[in-house]
């Protein structure tokens, strides 16, 4: 039977500090970057970014807390949040001036008064200098006209122009090769171009030059931490801690420049490289990839050589998890409606198969589940890859952990994801080596730049609003994200009451989805073009396969494989809306098209009886009802084809179906709909059915959801289910949950995740938050402490159907 061993006193102490410390903003990075940009206006492009990063590595204060053995900070205080003014800053200045950042109902941050004054005094420089301002200049007038359509998150000012984000670096190269060897390779390529810079060689020469600069920065950063360890060791009074600091200094002096030798070396190298990636390109869904595969050989070698015990290695992994959890990113207040709970999306992947198709499970796989179950943290999230040869013991450990740790891990199907990635153009070896990015987005580790967030900001597409515009002649009946009534923003497809057949309805919806998909892709491409010029990412380009060979940054298509992702939301709502129109209006003729149209345009005012008829009589997705489910197939196919046929700045597009919590934000901007939903209510979550309308049990739900051809969604899908704890209280219940996952994957499902918590407990947590401060719940592609969520997000979780076996 799988059991969790207790955490050590050191881990418990740091965990308590983590849970009792409110995040705060640190301006150390801001000061260094602001000074650098003001002093170096002559620098542009990749050299500017490389030198900016090296300057940070040389000047950012280094700090080591007592009891820390894994080191690296983005700032100067515990759980601090760095600022990235060169990316998008007007929103921050406005919120800082208003004094609202510490007062938010979710993700509040403190900031010292003097620091706030300094930022306000110097921050105006960034309003025109940041990437956001540069992107705005390139946005076509046609899109500005349509910005209020509510179909695309690009309408959220100050959010859409974040860096691409949502990626995984080649950590294997960092730990097995070292940045000294990477620098040497770049220098040799640069030397070979001296005096013969023909064609595009000028760019290549400066790309290699940038790589040498960032490698120097990374090595310098590590050695500065080593020096700090040595300083602390001199004044340390505890003999044990003194020895520990000396060992840490020795490791930090070696790693980053050289190949890692030990389990501790590898973990420290991975974490410090992650800090460097964040310092260069903003902490935004930068995932760790297949951590158990990186660390397994180091663990085995250390155990064999008796350099470490299993318990010592487990404590080290626990401490690594706590270091990941302390990292923060501040979002605009509006964007916290999409990504609440201090999430940073630093996803870890475990299990699955190796590049040659064998089971990849190792001891570290189980240790990762131990850390998740023992610590109960909101970050880092974890995803477990499942295949036909997944060991029963791993199944047991994962199911036990997911009910303890708030939906961690999620479950991912190798049998569906690997073919989906191959359809995207990856060879089988790379497809087998996939990890999950950000939320649920698959990407090959180390050789692919998939930009699964589109712009790095969860580039969402509101399928339900496309439907509403389709039956309202292209007019949006609700204010869009910019607060305006933007008039006719879609195609003039007519009004529902003018449509003589259901085929006309389908045609109108198809045309609107395809129309807005083209605009959506156009805007993402515009962003990537501008970002590739002004925000290249040399720190990740140093390790990604293909960049060195091509002499190109990842933002220029340097990776061996390239694609761009997009995520559709509200598949449940558009499915039920299509079903309601066909069933109630055209097939059964229970209501007239004009009556239904008027009801939704007036938010069902005076028509509650009609709304209830639709909720009770119309077929609903999620119940194993083929009448309704056919429209999930149809709508998802239309969306997938529209996105997958698009081409990007670096490669083709890849469709996904997942929401983060944008389904709540989009719901606020979406009018009433024919499925019975009222104006402003949340949309359906991921590919899950509409909340509380899946009434026939979990097996019926997975049958319905499998109507979507998920191999078309190489950018990932997300299915959220909530169970009462009694469902898995004994071995029989856990076996049933395992069987449900296997059934779903056998039907073509890609991903599955669970909240195993009752509505009663969630209500109690709302009433007595202090008593439930460690209650972690699964939101969408990430987890959060329930009591730290805003009310609408809490209610959305409570309203999800509660299943039992």
N, C-alpha and C positions, 0 to 999 in steps of 0.2 A: 504494500500500500504506500502511495506517495505521501510523504510528510515534509513539512517545512521545518528546517532547523532554526534555532533562535539567532538573532543578530548579535554581534559583539557589542560590548559597552561603547567602544569608539564609534561604531556605526550608529548606535542608538542615540548617542549624544549629538552627532552631526545631523541626524534626521530630525531630532527635536528642534535644533537650531533652524533648520530649513523650514519646518512647519510654523515656527513662531516668528519668523522674520518677514516683514512686509517688504516687497520689492521697492527699489528706489532707482532713480535716474542718476547715472554718473556721467559727468561731462569731460572726463579725461580724454577720451578719444575725440570728442567734439573739438576741444581746444587744439589738439595736435593737427587734426585734419584742416580746421579753419585756418590756422597759421600757415600750413603748407600750401593750401590753395591760394591764399592771398599773396604769398611770397613767390609763387611760381606760376604766374598767368601764362608764361610762354610754353609750358609743357602741355601736351595734349595726348589723348588716347592711351595706349597701353603702357607707354613709358611713364606717363603721369600716374597711372594707377599703381604701377610697380614701385615707383619711388615713394609714393604716398604710403604704401604698405610697409616698405623697409623703414621709412621714417617712424611709423608707428611701432615697429618691432624694436627700434632703438630707444624710443622715448616713453612709451606707455609704461607707467609705474608697474613694477612687479611686486606681488604680495603673496605671502604664503601664510595661511591660517594655521593655528595650533591644531595638531592632530591630522593635518592634511598629508597624504602621501602621493596623491595625484594632483598636480598643480597646473595653473593656467587660468587667467581671468581676462575678461574684456574691459574691466574697470578697476576700481579701487575699494569697493565695498561688497559685502556678501549679498547675493541675489540682486546685484546691480544690473542695470540695463544701459547699454551703450547707445549713443545717438549716431545716426548716419545722415548728416545734413546734405551730403553730396548726392543723395538719392531723391528724397522727397521731404520737404521741410516746412512748407507754408502752413500745413495743417497743425504741425507741432507748435509753431510760433503762435498761431491763433488760439489754440487750446491753452498754451502756457500763459498767454496774456490774459485770457479769461479766468484763469485760476481753477479750471475744472478737472485737471488731470488727477489730483489726489481725491476728488469727490465722486469719481465714476462709480456706477453700481456694479461694474465688473472690470477687472484689470486696472485698479487704481495704482498710481505710482507716487511716491513722495519725491520731492526734490528740495535741496537746500535753497534758502532764499537768495543767498549770494550767487549760487550757480544759476538760478533762474534769471537773476538780473544780468549776469554776464551773457547768457544766451540771447536774451532780448536785446541787449546792447549791440551784439555782433551778428545776430541771425539774419538781418535783412539782406545781407550779402548773398545768402543762399536762395532767396526767393527766385532769382533769375539764373543763378549758377547751377542749381540742382538739376538732376536728370529729368525730374517731373516737368520743370519749366521748358526744357529742351524738347521733350516729347510733345508737349502742348502745341508747339509751333508747327509740328509736322502733321497733326491730326487733320484729315480732310474736312472741308466745310460740310460736306454731305453727312458725315457722321455727327458733327456737332448739332445738326438739325435733328438727328434721331437720338440724341443722347438721353432723352427722357423716356425712352421706350420701355424701360423696365425689363428688357430681355437680356441685357448684358451688364455685368458689374463694372464695365468701363465707365459708367456714369458716376461712380463713387469718386468724388474729387480727392486727389491725394493718395489714392490706394492703387490705382491701375498702373502708375509709373514706378513700381518697385522693381528691383532687379529680378532677373529670370528665376533665380532660386530653385527650390525643389529639385535638388540634385544629390548625387553621391559621388565623392571623389574616389580616386583609386588608392584606397588605404593600403591595399596589398603592396603597391609599389613603394609607398612611403615607408612601410615597416620592413620590407624585404630588400629594398635597394638603397634607400636613404637619399636625402637631398644633395649630399655631396656628389654622388654619382650622377644625379639628374643635372646638377649644375655643370659638371664636366662635359656631359653630352651636349648641352646647350652651347657651351663655350666652343666646343669643337665645331659645331655646325655654324656658329657665328664666324669663327676664324676662317672657315672654308669659303665664306661669302665675301671676305675682305677684298676689295678692289674689283669684284666681279658681280656687282649688284645690278643685274639686268632684270627686266620684266617686273615681277612682283617681289623680287628678292629684297628690295628695300624694306618692305613690310616684314618679311621673314627674318631679316637680320635684326630688326628691332623687337620682334617677338622673342627671338632667342636671347637677346639682350635683357628683355624684361624678365625672362625666366631665371637668368643668372642673378638678377637683382632680388627677386622674391625668394630664391633659395638662400641667398646670403641673409636676408631678413629672417627667415624661419630659423636658420641655424643660430643667428645672433639672439633671437628671442629665447631659445632653449638655453643657451649658455648664460644669459642674464639670470634666468631662474636658477641655474646651477650655482652661480655666484651668490645669489641670495640664500640658497641652502647652506653654502659654506659659511656665510656670515652668521646665520642663525646657529649653526653648529658650534661656532666658537663661543657664543654666549649661552648656549643651552646648558642647564644644570642637570637635567635627567640623562643618565648614561644611555638609556634605551633610545630616547628621542635623538640624542646626539648621533648615535650609530645610524639611525634611520635617516637623518638629514644628510649624513655623509654618503650613504648609499644612494639617496635621491640625487645628490649633486653629481656623483659619478655617472649615474644613468643619464641625467640631463646634459652632461658634457659630451656624452657619446651619441645619443639618439639624435634624430633629425638629420645629422650629417652622415651617419653610418647605418648599416642594417641593424635591426634590433636583435638582441641576443636572448632575452628572457621574457617571461610573461609580463613582468612589471614594465620592462622596456616597451613592449608592444602596446600595452594599455596607455602608458604615458604618451607615447608617440601619437597614437590615434587621437587622444584627447587634445594634445597641443596643436596638432594639425587642424582639428576641428575648430579650435579657437582662431587659428590663423585664417581659415576659410571664412569664418564669420566676420573677422576684422576687415577682410578684403571686400566681401560682397554682401554683407548684412545677413543676420541670422534668420533665415527664412526657409524652413523646410529642408535644411541641409541634413541629410540622413546619413546614418553610419553604415548602411549596407549589411553584409553577411558577417556579423561580428564573430559568431561561433567558428566560422571558417577561417577567419584571420588568426584567431587566438588559439585554436585547437592544438596546432603543432607546438606552440610555445609552452602551453600547459603540459602537454605530454613530455616534452624534453625536460622541463623543470622538475616534474614529478619523478621521472626516471633518474635524473641526476641528484635528486634530493635537495634541490635548491629551494624548494617551497613545498609546503604541505597543502592538501586539498582545502583545509579550512582557511589557511592564509590566502590562497588564491581566491576563495569565495569572498572573503572580506575585501580583498582588493577590487573585485568586480562590484561589490556593493558600494564601495567608496566612489568608484567610477560612475555608477548610476546616479549617486547623489550629486556629483559634480555636473553631470548633464542636466539634472533637474534644476540646479540653481541658475542656469542660463535663462535670460529673459529677452524678449523683444517687445517694444512698445508699438502698438497699432493705433491708428486714429480711432476716436471714440466710436464712429459709425462702423468701422471695420471689426470692432470687438463683437458686433452682432453676428459676424460671420465666424470669428475664431476666438471665442471667449476662454477664460480659465488659464491665462498665462501660457498658452501652448506655444511651442516653438517648432513642433513637427520633426524632431530629430529621431526619426524612426529607425528601429533595429529589426533585422530580419534573421530568423533562425530556421534550421531544419532544411527540408527539401532534398534535392538531389545535387550531386556534383556535376562538373562539366561533362563527365563521361557517363552520366546517368545513374550513378550508384547512390545509395542512401547516404546523406551527408551528416547524419546525427553523430555528435561526439559528446564528450563530457561537458564541454562548455555550453552546449545546447541546453542541458539540464540546469547548469549553473545560472544561466540567464533567466530561466523560469523561476529558480529559487530567489534570485534578486528581486524580480518583479513581485513575487508572492510575499516575500519577507518585508519589503520596504513599503509597498502600497503607495507609489508615487504617481502623480499625474503625468510626468514625463520621466524617462523616455517611453514612448509607445513601442510595442513589439508586435510583429506579425510572424506567425508560424506557417511555413510552407508544408502542405500536406501532399503526399503522393501515395501510390498503392503500397509502397514498402515502408511507410512510416511505422516505427516500432510501437507496439501496444503500450509500452512503458511511457513513451513520449506522449501518446494520446492521453493517458491517465494524468500525467503531470500537467499537461496543457489545460485540460478541462478543470482540474482542481484549481489551477492558478487563475483561470479566467473568471471563476465565480468569486475568488477572494480579491483579486486586484482590479476590479472594475472594468471587465472586458478586455483585459490583457492576458494572453495574446489574442489577436484576431486569427482567423483561419483562412488560408489562401490555397487554391487548388493548382498544383503544378500541371495537372492534366489539361486544364483550360488555359492557364496563363502562358505556358510555354508555346503552344501553337499560336496564341494571339500575338505574341512577340515575334514569332517567325513570320506571321502574316505582315508584320510591320517592317520586315526586311532583315531581321537578325538571323545569323546562322544558329544552328541548334546549340552549339557549345556556349555561345553568349546568352541565348535565351534561357538555357538551364542555369546560368549563373545570375539570374535576376534577383533583385531585392525589391522592397517596396519603399516608395518615396513619399514623404509628407504625410499623406493619409493612407491611400490604398493603391497608389500609382506604380505599376511595375516598370522596372528599368534595369538593363544589364549593368552589372557592377564594373566600373572602371573603364569602359570603352564606349559608352553611349552618353549622348547629351540629349535627353528626351524632353526637357522643359515641360514636365507634365502639368504644371500650373498655367501653362500658356504664357502669362506674363510673370509668373511667380506669385501671383496674388489670387490664386483660385479663380481662374478665368471662366466664370459660370455663364450658362445659357439657360434662361428661364423658358422652358417648353410650354408651360401653361399660359404665360403672357403672350407667346407667339400665337397660341390658339385663340386667346381672347381678341387680339388684334385681327385675327383672320375672320372672326364673325362680327367684327365691328368696323369693317371697311378700312382697316389699317390704323384706326384711331385708338389711342390709349386712354381709357376712361379714368385712369388714376395718374396722379403726379408721379413722375419718374424719380430716379435717384438724385437728380439735381433740383428737385422740388418744383419743377415747372410742368404745366400742362402743355405738352409739346405738339398737340394737334395730330395730324396724320403723319405718323412716323413710319408706318409700314406700307405695304402695297395696297391699292384700292381693290380689295377682294370681295366687296359687297357686305351686306348684313345678313345675319342668320335668317331673318324672316323673308329675305328675298331668294334664298336658296331653295330650289325646287326638289332637290334630291340629296341624299346623304353623300353621294359621290362628289357633289359640289362642295360640301363641307370639307371633305377630305382633301380635295384639290386646293381649297383656300388655305388650309392649315399647312399643307406641304409647301405651297409657294411662300408662305411667310417664314417658315423654318429655314428654307433654302436661302431666302433673301437675307435674313438676319445672320445666318451662318457666314455668308460671304462678307458682310460688314464686319462681323466679329473677327474673322480670320484676317481681314484687311487691317484692322486696328492692331492685332497682335503682331502682324508683320511690320507695321509701322514702328511699333515700340521696339521690336528686336533690331530693326535697322538702326535706330537712333542709339539704343543701348550698346550695340556692337561698336559704335564709334566713340561713345562717351563713357561707357561703363564696362570695358572688357574685364575679364576675370583671370588674371595670370596665375593666381595662387592655385586654383583648381586645374587650370590648363597645364601646370607643371607635371601633373600625374596622369591625366586622362589619356588613354591610348589614342593615338592618331594625331594629337596636337604637335608633338615633337616631329613626327614624320612629315606632316603637312606644313609645319611652320606657321600654324594658325591658332589663335585663341578659340576657346569653345564657342564664344559668341559669334565667331566668323565661320563656324562649321568645322572647326578643327578636330572634333571627336571622330572616331572611326565610324560611328553610326549616329544619325541625327533624326530627330522628329520633334514635333511640338504638340502638346496636349491641350485638351479642352474638356470641360465637365458640364453635362446637362443635368438639370434638376427638375423635379416635379413630374416624373414619369407616372406616378400614381394618380396625380390630379388630371393630367391630360388624358390618361387612359379612361378614368371614370367619367370625365366630361364627354369624351367621344361616345362612350357606352350610353350615357344618359340621353344625349341628343338622338342617337340612332334608335334606342329602345323606346323612349318616351314620346318622341316627336314623329319619327319616320316609320318605325315598325308597328308599334302598338297604338300610335296616334292618341295617346292619353292626354297630351297637352299640345297646344299650338306653338309654333316656332316663335311667334311674336310675343306670346305670353311668357315663354321662357326667357327670351331676350330681355323683355322689360323687367322681369324679376331680377335678373343678375345685374342689370344696369342700375337698378335702384336698391341694390344690396338686399334683395328679398323682402324689402319693406312692405308689410301687408300681405306677404305671400309665404308665411311660415308653413302653412298647410301644404303648399306646393313643394317647398324645400324638404319637408318631412317625407312626402311621397317619394321624391327622388332618392332620399337616403334609404328608404325602406324597400322600394320596389325595383329600382334600377339595379342591374347587375354591377358588382364591384370587383375590381382587381384584388387579388389576395385570397380568394376563396375557392380556388380551383375551378372557376367558372369560365369556360372557354369563350362564352359570348363577350365577356369583358376583357379576358386575357388577349384576345386577338388584336385589341387596340394597343396593348403594351408592345406586342410584336411589331405592329405597323408603325407606331410613333417612334420607337427606338430605332427601327430600320431607317426611317426617313432621316432622323437626326444623325445616325452613324454614317450614312452615305454622304450626307451634306458635309460633315466634318472630315471624314476620311478621304474624301476626294480633293480636299484643299492642299495646297502646297505652301510651305513656309519659307522663311528667309534662309533656313539651313536644310530643310527637308520636308517630308510630308507630315500631314496632321494625323492625330490619333484621338479618337473619341473616348470619353469616359462618362460614367453616370455615378456621381457622388456629390455631396453637398457641403462638407464641413458643417457649418450651421447656416449657410446662406439661404436655406429653405425658410428660415424664420425671417431673415432680412428681406428676402424677395417677397415673402408673404405680405409684409407691411406695405409693399409697393404694388401689390396685385389686387385687382378688383375681384368681386364675387365671381364665381364660376359655375357652370352647369352641373358640377358634381355635388352641389349643395354647400360648398364652402362659402363662407362670408368674407367680405372685404377685409384685408389686413390679417387674416388668420394664417398661421404657418402653412407652407406647402408640404407635400409629402417628403419624407426623408430618404435620400438615396434612391435605391430601386425598391424600397419598402412600399407597401400599400399605404393608402391614406389612413391616418391615425384612427384607430378604433373601428375601422370598417372591415378588417380581416377577422372574421368571426368563426371560421370553420377549423381553427387549429393550425399549428405550425406546419404540418405536412401539406395541407392545402395551400398555405402561403408559399412554400418553396416550389410547389407545382406551378403556381401562377407566375412566380418570378422567373422560373426557368423558361417561360414563353419568350423571354428576351434572349436573342442570340448573343451571348456574352463574349464569344470569340471575336466579335466585331468591335469590342471595346478594349483595345489594347492599352488604353489609359486608365483602366480600372473600373470596377463597379463596387458598390457597397450595399450590403443587406444587414440592417439592424433588427434584431429581435430581442424582446424582453421577456424573461421568465420569472415566475415566482420562485423563491429559493427552495420551496418544497419539491419543485420539479427535479432537482438534482441532489436531494438530501441523502440519498443512498446510492449504492452501486448500480442498482437497476435504472435509476433516473439518469445517472451519468452515461450508462451504456446507451440509453435512448437518445441522449443528446449527441453522442458520437454517431449513432446510426442516422440521425437527422442530418448531420453535416455530410456524412458519406452519401446519403440519398441525394441531397442538393447538388453536391459535386458531380455525382453520377448523372444528374439531369442537365448538367452544363453550367452549374453555378460557379462563380469565380471566387467570391469572398463572402465570409459570414462572420458576424460578431454579435456579442451578447451583453446585455445587462441582466444580471441575475440578482434582482432586488425588487421588493414589492412596492406598490404604490403607497401602501400604508407607511412603510419606513421612509420613503421620500417625503411624504407629507410631514412626518414627525421632524425630519431634518429641516424643513422649511420653518417649522415652529420653534425648534430648539437647535439652531445651527452649531452652537459650541459643543453639544453632545455628539454631533455627527461630523466633526471637522475633518475626519480622515475617510469619509465616504467618497470613494472614487466611482464615477460613472462614465460610461462610454457615450460620447456625444455623437460623433460621426467617425471620421478617421483619426480621432484623438480622444484622450480621456481628460477629465478635469475633476477637481474636488467639487462635489455637488453644491456645497454651500457658498462657493465662490462664483457661481454662475448668476447671471441676471434672471429675473423672475420668468420672463417668457421662455428662456432656454430650459429652466427647471420644469415649467409646465409642459413643454414639448416632450420631455422624457417621461413625465408622469402619464401623459395621455397616450403614449404608445401602448398598443394592445399587450396585456399581460397574459402570457401563455402558461400552460401546465401540461403535464403528460397524463 
